């Protein structure tokens, strides 16, 4: 369990955003805009969009149900997370 001091220090340096309920990412506080990219496991790009940072970012994706890589980057950091997208 992390101490309160570590958590307070981290909260000043970074914040957590939610992207379409697909992923929750911790990003640096200095970021004001992100490039969001969604690719399949073969590297085909389905989305490459620049968005303003809010606590919740909504992006439109028209992809088949499957596992994808969601990458968020701003020039100073890059974060990639595997996500499962399910179409209903």
N, C-alpha and C positions, 0 to 999 in steps of 0.2 A: 504494500500500500504506500502510495506517495504521500509525502508530508504536505501540509497546507502551504508551506513556503515554496515548495517546488511547483505546486499547482498554480499559485498566484504568479510566480515568475513566468511560467509557461503561458498563462492567459494574457500577460502583457506583450509577449512576443508573437503569439499566434492566436488564431480563432478557428472555430469549427464551422464549416458550411455544409449544407445538404444539397445534393444535386439530384433532383427528380426522385427522391427517395430511393435512388439506386446506390448512392455512395455518400458517405460522410467523410469529408477530408479536413485535415488540420492544415491550415495555410498560414504563412507569415502575415502579420498585421500590416506590413508595408504595402502589400498587394492591393491594388484598386481595381484591376481588371485581370481576367484570366482567359486564356485560350483553353477551350474544352475540346478534346478530340476523343472520338469513339472509334475503335478499330476492332476487327475480328481477330481471331488467333492467327490468321494467315497474313495479317498486316493491312488488309483492305480498309480504307478510311470511309466511315459512314457519316461522320460529323466532324467538322473542324470549324469552331465558332468562337468568336471573342465575346465575352459577356462581362457585364459589370457585377461586382461582388456584392451580394446580399447574403443574409443568413440562409435563404433558400433560393437556389437557382433552378429555373425551369427551362429545359431544353426539349425540343421536339425531335424524336427519333422515329424513323420508320425502318425498323429492322425486324428480321425474323427472330423468334424466340431462340435464345442461345447465350453463350458466354462471350463476353466482350472485354476489352481493356479500355478503361476510362482514364485518360491522362489530362491532368490540369497543369498548366505551366504559365509563367509570367516573365520569363527571361532570367530571373534570379533563382528560381527553384522549379523543380518538376516532381510531380507525384503521380504515380500510376497505380490503379487498383483494378482488380478483376471483378466484374459485375455480371450478374445474371439478369437478362432482360426477358420478361415474359409478356407476350401479347395475349390479350383476352379476347 
